[in-house]
């Protein structure tokens, strides 16, 4: 065993090995340096949409609304392909308070709960408010039970549920969002914020 260890140590001192280690450390530190510099403001990319300025960050994008910095995942242009009716736009634009609920039996329930939480935090910054709920609160008694039957003109409901395809429909003051895949939960979450903030028309 001692012989093998000596041989490894002797080999590590060879010029080829030392040069390889030196080059590898340079590459690692170069990547780390690039990642750190990318986060600095001088290296951020700015874009504009509908009079609003967006800053591209290493982990998403940022926009300033009401002197509040808000982090999002997608630029508005990336979401224009999602079909949303004029009736839904009117509801989102005019509502000061909106109930957001989701199907707790869905495989995507964690992602729906995350969007509910994120929208609550973001909308609060622009003086709009979320009443969080869940469709069936049998196992979550501390959460209000809310579904489309609770929707009214003064308190519309947004319902996240799993679907074959991602689409947004509207019925009796209830915005029904069918999510076909996990990534679409993030896309639709950003879309809802943009419409409620008046950034997308």
C-alpha positions in Angstrom: 0.0 0.0 0.0 2.8 2.4 1.0 4.6 1.6 -2.4 1.4 2.5 -4.4 1.1 5.8 -2.4 4.7 6.7 -3.1 4.3 6.0 -6.8 1.1 8.2 -6.9 2.9 11.1 -5.1 6.0 10.7 -7.4 3.7 10.8 -10.5 1.8 13.9 -9.2 5.2 15.7 -9.1 5.8 15.0 -12.8 5.8 18.2 -15.0 2.9 16.9 -17.2 0.6 16.4 -14.2 1.5 19.7 -12.6 0.8 21.5 -15.9 -2.6 19.7 -16.2 -3.5 20.7 -12.7 -2.5 24.3 -13.3 -4.6 24.5 -16.5 -7.6 22.9 -14.8 -7.5 25.4 -12.0 -7.3 28.3 -14.5 -10.3 27.0 -16.3 -12.3 26.6 -13.0 -11.4 30.1 -11.8 -12.2 31.6 -15.2 -15.7 30.1 -15.2 -16.3 31.3 -11.6 -15.1 34.8 -12.5 -17.4 34.9 -15.5 -20.4 33.8 -13.4 -19.6 36.5 -10.8 -19.1 39.2 -13.4 -22.4 38.3 -15.1 -24.3 39.1 -12.0 -22.8 42.6 -11.8 -25.0 45.5 -13.1 -22.5 46.6 -15.7 -23.0 43.2 -17.5 -26.8 43.1 -17.5 -28.9 43.3 -20.6 -31.7 45.8 -20.7 -34.8 45.5 -22.9 -38.0 47.6 -23.2 -41.6 46.5 -23.6 -44.7 48.7 -23.6 -42.8 51.5 -21.9 -41.4 49.2 -19.2 -37.7 48.5 -18.8 -36.6 44.9 -18.2 -33.2 43.8 -16.9 -31.8 40.4 -17.9 -30.2 38.7 -14.9 -28.2 35.5 -14.7 -31.2 33.7 -13.1 -34.2 35.4 -14.8 -35.4 39.0 -15.4 -36.3 42.0 -13.3 -38.7 44.8 -13.8 -39.5 47.9 -11.7 -43.1 48.7 -11.1 -44.3 51.2 -8.4 -40.7 51.7 -7.4 -40.6 48.0 -6.5 -38.2 45.5 -8.1 -40.0 42.3 -9.2 -38.3 39.1 -10.5 -39.9 37.0 -13.2 -38.9 34.2 -15.5 -40.0 35.3 -19.0 -40.1 38.5 -21.1 -43.7 39.4 -22.2 -42.7 38.7 -25.9 -42.1 35.1 -24.9 -45.7 34.8 -23.6 -47.6 36.4 -26.5 -48.4 33.0 -28.0 -50.5 32.0 -25.0 -54.2 32.6 -26.0 -56.0 34.7 -23.5 -59.5 36.1 -24.2 -60.4 39.8 -23.9 -62.9 38.9 -21.1 -60.0 37.4 -19.0 -57.9 40.5 -19.7 -60.7 42.8 -18.5 -61.1 40.7 -15.3 -57.3 40.7 -14.6 -56.9 44.4 -15.3 -59.9 45.6 -13.2 -59.6 43.3 -10.2 -58.1 44.8 -7.0 -58.5 41.4 -5.2 -58.5 38.0 -6.8 -58.9 34.5 -5.4 -56.3 32.0 -6.6 -57.0 28.3 -6.0 -55.7 25.0 -7.3 -56.4 21.3 -7.5 -54.7 19.7 -4.5 -55.0 16.2 -6.1 -53.0 17.2 -9.2 -49.4 15.9 -9.8 -48.5 19.6 -10.3 -49.9 20.8 -7.0 -46.5 22.0 -5.6 -46.0 24.1 -8.8 -49.6 25.5 -8.5 -49.0 26.4 -4.8 -45.7 28.0 -5.8 -47.4 30.2 -8.4 -50.1 31.1 -5.9 -47.4 32.2 -3.4 -45.3 34.0 -6.0 -48.3 35.9 -7.4 -49.4 36.9 -3.9 -46.0 38.4 -3.3 -45.6 40.2 -6.6 -49.2 41.6 -6.8 -48.9 43.0 -3.2 -46.1 45.2 -4.5 -48.5 46.8 -7.0 -51.3 47.2 -4.6 -53.3 44.2 -5.8 -54.2 41.3 -3.5 -54.6 37.6 -3.6 -57.0 35.4 -1.5 -55.3 32.0 -1.5 -57.3 28.8 -1.5 -57.5 25.2 -2.5 -60.3 23.3 -4.2 -60.6 20.6 -1.5 -59.2 21.6 1.9 -60.0 18.2 3.6 -56.3 17.6 4.3 -55.5 21.4 4.6 -58.1 22.8 6.9 -56.0 26.0 7.5 -56.4 26.9 3.8 -59.7 28.3 2.6 -61.7 26.0 0.3 -62.3 27.9 -2.9 -63.5 26.8 -6.4 -65.3 28.4 -9.3 -68.6 28.4 -7.4 -67.1 31.1 -5.2 -66.4 33.4 -8.1 -68.2 36.8 -8.2 -67.8 40.0 -10.2 -66.1 41.6 -7.2 -64.0 38.6 -6.3 -63.1 36.6 -9.5 -61.4 33.2 -9.1 -58.3 31.9 -10.8 -58.2 28.1 -10.8 -55.0 26.2 -11.6 -55.6 22.6 -12.7 -53.9 19.9 -14.7 -54.9 19.4 -18.3 -53.8 17.7 -21.5 -53.0 21.0 -23.1 -52.2 24.4 -21.6 -55.1 26.8 -22.1 -57.0 29.6 -20.4 -60.8 29.7 -20.3 -63.4 31.9 -18.6 -66.7 31.0 -17.2 -68.9 32.9 -14.7 -66.1 35.1 -13.3 -63.8 32.1 -13.0 -60.5 32.0 -15.0 -59.7 28.3 -15.5 -56.1 27.6 -16.3 -55.3 24.1 -17.6 -51.6 23.3 -17.4 -50.3 20.7 -19.7 -46.7 20.7 -18.5 -44.7 22.0 -15.5 -42.9 24.8 -17.4 -46.2 26.3 -18.4 -47.1 26.9 -14.8 -44.3 29.4 -14.7 -45.2 30.9 -18.0 -48.8 31.4 -17.1 -47.8 32.8 -13.7 -45.8 35.5 -15.4 -48.5 36.1 -17.9 -51.1 36.7 -15.2 -48.8 39.1 -13.4 -48.1 41.1 -16.6 -51.8 41.5 -17.3 -52.8 42.4 -13.7 -49.9 45.0 -13.7 -51.1 46.4 -17.0 -47.8 45.7 -18.7 -49.4 43.4 -21.3 -52.6 44.6 -23.0 
